[in-house]
Amino acid sequence: MKKKNLFLKSTSSLLAMLFVVMSAFMFTACDDDPEPEPEPENSILEIVSASETHTQLEAFVTADADLAAALGGNNLTLFAPNDAAFDRLRTILDVESLDQVNPAVIGAVLRYHAVASVELRESFTEESELTSLQGEDITFNADANIFNGGTDTDVEFVGDEILATNGVVHVVETILIPPSIFATIGANLGKVSQTVLLGADFSTLAAAIAKADTYADATTGVPFLTDVLAGDNPITVFAPINQVFASAGITLETFTAEQWYGIIATHVLAGGDFSAEDIQAGLAANPSVRTYATAAQTNIQVGPGIFTNPETGEDVATISAGGAPVVSADITSDNGRVHAVAGIVSSVNTYETVLLGSPGNAAEPSFYNAFSNIRYSYGDAGSASGGTSSPVDLAYYFGNTNQATLASIDSDGLRNNFFASNNSLDIAIDFDTRNSTRFRVTDLSPEQFGGIILNSQLEDAASSENNTNLSATNLQEGSVVAFTLDSDRGGYAGLIRVVSVDDTNNTGTITIEVKVQVTGN
């Protein structure tokens, strides 16, 4: 059904009134008083809803329940931007739709168009200052037009003011931008920071950046993340989309400002503008992983990844940064690009669902390289441990008293268990080098284990200096074990979470998840 245009209706009403008054003047000599102006029939929201030229304003107000409630109150003035105003803003921001803009930013901008008092146009002067619902003032120039509308300092009104049952509406053809937001947009326009700070898909990340920058503000020598994102130096950002935080139950309160700073800085490659094509070309030459330095002064590893489309269930080949698969690559800007990711980028390596078998299990290997996520059979582990170095860090067995056990290769308990299962297997003879990994069973919960994504967090949790045991015993589902690799293996710290134990007689398996520091961190 075609909408009635109440903005035109106002003009028609005035003409009708004028005719009535003139008729009365010509034919009635006994009454010289003009007819009173009719009372308004529609509220501000009804006027907006009925207008054919305010469809976008109506859509945004409808989508924002709090704004709709505010505009449904009494004694209000609305400077109502028409569709042409929204189209101009979309062109300035270079976006296909304003739905791509952070809803919090849109909400603040629209609240700047409303005043909690009835202000008729005849009252506007250069001295007028109207405090908006957003909190900042609307001012006027010498021509009584709006002065602070962003880049436009002479925002004219379109048509006459329209009285409403709860206030008055003034139509404008420019989106009025609060000075604080205008300063932000101006600094970020065309930059990576525009994508991250103003993008609808990254509103949670933007809020986290604001909190992280309170740490930068209080700490000498720490740059603001907003400055890094808006700077002239080329950068690449792996930006988690909102659903990542929501599905993981992560809120702004989950981490301190300092922790947020470290987490977010880990998502920023400060060394250049790296396209997905360039990264994939590098992986083709070296199909394992590529290591990149981050703004957190740590390294992350980028390699092949798989993203499962939640709508279709289809697995899509992509690249993965620190365990986070890229779901939308190459959102380019003047100073770099953004790759949207469906996960939190970690500066630690995470290996999920590692299955190790007991000495009596012929199907699954017992020996494990915790740094590179490689499993070895007894024979392969012995061959790899010939000479003066070995890549083998630990092994699994199920003992009579110690039950499910992860042990260092130089552990007598491991040696004895394998020898007992087969007296032709003697690790002391078959392995020229036996690495000295050290362990400690922690009090960490599986949830705390899952929240560790930074090198610094891992080091704090693993507490390398306290890892002194040759083995971690009596393990069960949910156990979290800290470990430190042999000094010849870099001395890296790590954590192991026991996912499940399916063993009772040294012939079963253990499933673990492993987190270990990345080279250079």
Secondary structure, DSSP 8 states (H G I E B T S, - for coil): -----HHHHHHHHHHHHHHHHHHHHHH-SS--S--------S-HHHHHHH-TT-HHHHHHHHH-HHHHHHHTSSSEEEEEE-HHHHHHHHHHHT-S-GGGB-HHHHHHHHHTTEESS---GGG--TT-EEEBTTSSEEEB-TTSSBS-SSS-S-B-EEEEEEEETTEEEEEESS----HHHHHHHHHHTTSHHHHHHHBGGGHHHHHHHHHHHHHHHHSTT---HHHHHHSSS-EEEEEE-HHHHHHHT--GGGS-HHHHHHHHHTTEETT----HHHHHHHHHHSSS-EEEE-TTS-EEEEEEEEEE-TTT--EEEEEEETTEEEEEEEEEETTEEEEEESS---SEEEEEEEEEE-TT-SSS--EEETTTTEEE-HHHHHHHT-TT-----EEEEEETTTEEEEEETT-HHHHHHHHHH-TT--HHHH-S-----EEEE----HHHHHT--SHHHHHHHH-GGG--BSEE-S--TT-EEEEE--GGGT--EEEEEEEEEE-SSSSSEEEEEEEEE-TT-
